[in-house]
Amino acid sequence: MAVWRTVDMFLREEGRFAPGAILEGAARPPVGLYVALIVAAGLAYGAAMGSFSGLAGDGWLRIILAAAKVPIFFGVTFALCLPPFLILLTFAGLRDDLPAVLRGLLGALVLTTVILASAAPITCLMNLSATSYRFILIWNGIVFAFASGVGHLHLRGIYRSLIRARPRHRALLGGWFVLFVFVGIQMAWVLRPFVGAPELPVQLFREDAWTNAYVYVFRLVAGFLNEALR
């Protein structure tokens, strides 16, 4: 029950999760709490993604691997993007705002993963009713894009006071969004499979993990459209 109350307070932006508390107050939520929420919510949606092949055979192993990969995906992407962002923050003379910025960035990830977790039952339903592997991949991509977009809007709300005080934060906020999306797409490609194709054996990583993600995304969408138009 304490977990649900914490998530509810976060979604309502109440108490220590209010933008004012995050930016200025002494009751800022601990970073560890943010990380715990990201991990828990990421595990929930990852398990839903991995359930496409069901529980038969090695299906349970696909679910475990996918569940573990979602928090790893967000954690590694965040860790890769943070150093260059901190350098830009320092060059812009905004390093003093680092505690508030860090909690704002983590708060956006919390909201993103919470939205993903809330969509887990729908994804399970899609897995049960759909037979197209391409469709399931695109569906999960849409869910991730929507959740990430809402998370960014939440971050913009937290940043509002920072931008008002120091307008240079506006450009850095846009830079963070572009950097996180660019790195995130490639990282998702490296960590795949998340869903797991039923006709392929269970794999931790694909053999061509370090190829270009953006070429595949284009081919995936084109292939799905070709199937739909037949």
Secondary structure as a PSIPRED ss2 file (coil, helix, strand):
# PSIPRED VFORMAT (PSIPRED V4.0)

   1 M C   1.000  0.000  0.000
   2 A H   0.000  1.000  0.000
   3 V H   0.000  1.000  0.000
   4 W H   0.000  1.000  0.000
   5 R H   0.000  1.000  0.000
   6 T H   0.000  1.000  0.000
   7 V H   0.000  1.000  0.000
   8 D H   0.000  1.000  0.000
   9 M H   0.000  1.000  0.000
  10 F H   0.000  1.000  0.000
  11 L H   0.000  1.000  0.000
  12 R H   0.000  1.000  0.000
  13 E C   1.000  0.000  0.000
  14 E C   1.000  0.000  0.000
  15 G H   0.000  1.000  0.000
  16 R H   0.000  1.000  0.000
  17 F H   0.000  1.000  0.000
  18 A C   1.000  0.000  0.000
  19 P H   0.000  1.000  0.000
  20 G H   0.000  1.000  0.000
  21 A H   0.000  1.000  0.000
  22 I H   0.000  1.000  0.000
  23 L H   0.000  1.000  0.000
  24 E C   1.000  0.000  0.000
  25 G C   1.000  0.000  0.000
  26 A C   1.000  0.000  0.000
  27 A C   1.000  0.000  0.000
  28 R C   1.000  0.000  0.000
  29 P C   1.000  0.000  0.000
  30 P C   1.000  0.000  0.000
  31 V H   0.000  1.000  0.000
  32 G H   0.000  1.000  0.000
  33 L H   0.000  1.000  0.000
  34 Y H   0.000  1.000  0.000
  35 V H   0.000  1.000  0.000
  36 A H   0.000  1.000  0.000
  37 L H   0.000  1.000  0.000
  38 I H   0.000  1.000  0.000
  39 V H   0.000  1.000  0.000
  40 A H   0.000  1.000  0.000
  41 A H   0.000  1.000  0.000
  42 G H   0.000  1.000  0.000
  43 L H   0.000  1.000  0.000
  44 A H   0.000  1.000  0.000
  45 Y H   0.000  1.000  0.000
  46 G H   0.000  1.000  0.000
  47 A H   0.000  1.000  0.000
  48 A H   0.000  1.000  0.000
  49 M H   0.000  1.000  0.000
  50 G H   0.000  1.000  0.000
  51 S H   0.000  1.000  0.000
  52 F H   0.000  1.000  0.000
  53 S H   0.000  1.000  0.000
  54 G C   1.000  0.000  0.000
  55 L C   1.000  0.000  0.000
  56 A C   1.000  0.000  0.000
  57 G C   1.000  0.000  0.000
  58 D C   1.000  0.000  0.000
  59 G H   0.000  1.000  0.000
  60 W H   0.000  1.000  0.000
  61 L H   0.000  1.000  0.000
  62 R H   0.000  1.000  0.000
  63 I H   0.000  1.000  0.000
  64 I H   0.000  1.000  0.000
  65 L H   0.000  1.000  0.000
  66 A H   0.000  1.000  0.000
  67 A H   0.000  1.000  0.000
  68 A H   0.000  1.000  0.000
  69 K H   0.000  1.000  0.000
  70 V H   0.000  1.000  0.000
  71 P H   0.000  1.000  0.000
  72 I H   0.000  1.000  0.000
  73 F H   0.000  1.000  0.000
  74 F H   0.000  1.000  0.000
  75 G H   0.000  1.000  0.000
  76 V H   0.000  1.000  0.000
  77 T H   0.000  1.000  0.000
  78 F H   0.000  1.000  0.000
  79 A H   0.000  1.000  0.000
  80 L H   0.000  1.000  0.000
  81 C H   0.000  1.000  0.000
  82 L H   0.000  1.000  0.000
  83 P H   0.000  1.000  0.000
  84 P H   0.000  1.000  0.000
  85 F H   0.000  1.000  0.000
  86 L H   0.000  1.000  0.000
  87 I H   0.000  1.000  0.000
  88 L H   0.000  1.000  0.000
  89 L H   0.000  1.000  0.000
  90 T H   0.000  1.000  0.000
  91 F H   0.000  1.000  0.000
  92 A C   1.000  0.000  0.000
  93 G C   1.000  0.000  0.000
  94 L C   1.000  0.000  0.000
  95 R H   0.000  1.000  0.000
  96 D H   0.000  1.000  0.000
  97 D H   0.000  1.000  0.000
  98 L H   0.000  1.000  0.000
  99 P H   0.000  1.000  0.000
 100 A H   0.000  1.000  0.000
 101 V H   0.000  1.000  0.000
 102 L H   0.000  1.000  0.000
 103 R H   0.000  1.000  0.000
 104 G H   0.000  1.000  0.000
 105 L H   0.000  1.000  0.000
 106 L H   0.000  1.000  0.000
 107 G H   0.000  1.000  0.000
 108 A H   0.000  1.000  0.000
 109 L H   0.000  1.000  0.000
 110 V H   0.000  1.000  0.000
 111 L H   0.000  1.000  0.000
 112 T H   0.000  1.000  0.000
 113 T H   0.000  1.000  0.000
 114 V H   0.000  1.000  0.000
 115 I H   0.000  1.000  0.000
 116 L H   0.000  1.000  0.000
 117 A H   0.000  1.000  0.000
 118 S H   0.000  1.000  0.000
 119 A C   1.000  0.000  0.000
 120 A H   0.000  1.000  0.000
 121 P H   0.000  1.000  0.000
 122 I H   0.000  1.000  0.000
 123 T H   0.000  1.000  0.000
 124 C H   0.000  1.000  0.000
 125 L H   0.000  1.000  0.000
 126 M H   0.000  1.000  0.000
 127 N H   0.000  1.000  0.000
 128 L H   0.000  1.000  0.000
 129 S H   0.000  1.000  0.000
 130 A C   1.000  0.000  0.000
 131 T C   1.000  0.000  0.000
 132 S C   1.000  0.000  0.000
 133 Y H   0.000  1.000  0.000
 134 R H   0.000  1.000  0.000
 135 F H   0.000  1.000  0.000
 136 I H   0.000  1.000  0.000
 137 L H   0.000  1.000  0.000
 138 I H   0.000  1.000  0.000
 139 W H   0.000  1.000  0.000
 140 N H   0.000  1.000  0.000
 141 G H   0.000  1.000  0.000
 142 I H   0.000  1.000  0.000
 143 V H   0.000  1.000  0.000
 144 F H   0.000  1.000  0.000
 145 A H   0.000  1.000  0.000
 146 F H   0.000  1.000  0.000
 147 A H   0.000  1.000  0.000
 148 S H   0.000  1.000  0.000
 149 G H   0.000  1.000  0.000
 150 V H   0.000  1.000  0.000
 151 G H   0.000  1.000  0.000
 152 H H   0.000  1.000  0.000
 153 L H   0.000  1.000  0.000
 154 H H   0.000  1.000  0.000
 155 L H   0.000  1.000  0.000
 156 R H   0.000  1.000  0.000
 157 G H   0.000  1.000  0.000
 158 I H   0.000  1.000  0.000
 159 Y H   0.000  1.000  0.000
 160 R H   0.000  1.000  0.000
 161 S H   0.000  1.000  0.000
 162 L H   0.000  1.000  0.000
 163 I H   0.000  1.000  0.000
 164 R H   0.000  1.000  0.000
 165 A H   0.000  1.000  0.000
 166 R C   1.000  0.000  0.000
 167 P C   1.000  0.000  0.000
 168 R H   0.000  1.000  0.000
 169 H H   0.000  1.000  0.000
 170 R H   0.000  1.000  0.000
 171 A H   0.000  1.000  0.000
 172 L H   0.000  1.000  0.000
 173 L H   0.000  1.000  0.000
 174 G H   0.000  1.000  0.000
 175 G H   0.000  1.000  0.000
 176 W H   0.000  1.000  0.000
 177 F H   0.000  1.000  0.000
 178 V H   0.000  1.000  0.000
 179 L H   0.000  1.000  0.000
 180 F H   0.000  1.000  0.000
 181 V H   0.000  1.000  0.000
 182 F H   0.000  1.000  0.000
 183 V H   0.000  1.000  0.000
 184 G H   0.000  1.000  0.000
 185 I H   0.000  1.000  0.000
 186 Q H   0.000  1.000  0.000
 187 M H   0.000  1.000  0.000
 188 A H   0.000  1.000  0.000
 189 W H   0.000  1.000  0.000
 190 V H   0.000  1.000  0.000
 191 L H   0.000  1.000  0.000
 192 R C   1.000  0.000  0.000
 193 P C   1.000  0.000  0.000
 194 F C   1.000  0.000  0.000
 195 V C   1.000  0.000  0.000
 196 G C   1.000  0.000  0.000
 197 A C   1.000  0.000  0.000
 198 P C   1.000  0.000  0.000
 199 E C   1.000  0.000  0.000
 200 L C   1.000  0.000  0.000
 201 P C   1.000  0.000  0.000
 202 V C   1.000  0.000  0.000
 203 Q C   1.000  0.000  0.000
 204 L C   1.000  0.000  0.000
 205 F C   1.000  0.000  0.000
 206 R C   1.000  0.000  0.000
 207 E C   1.000  0.000  0.000
 208 D C   1.000  0.000  0.000
 209 A C   1.000  0.000  0.000
 210 W C   1.000  0.000  0.000
 211 T C   1.000  0.000  0.000
 212 N C   1.000  0.000  0.000
 213 A H   0.000  1.000  0.000
 214 Y H   0.000  1.000  0.000
 215 V H   0.000  1.000  0.000
 216 Y H   0.000  1.000  0.000
 217 V H   0.000  1.000  0.000
 218 F H   0.000  1.000  0.000
 219 R H   0.000  1.000  0.000
 220 L H   0.000  1.000  0.000
 221 V H   0.000  1.000  0.000
 222 A H   0.000  1.000  0.000
 223 G H   0.000  1.000  0.000
 224 F H   0.000  1.000  0.000
 225 L H   0.000  1.000  0.000
 226 N H   0.000  1.000  0.000
 227 E H   0.000  1.000  0.000
 228 A H   0.000  1.000  0.000
 229 L C   1.000  0.000  0.000
 230 R C   1.000  0.000  0.000
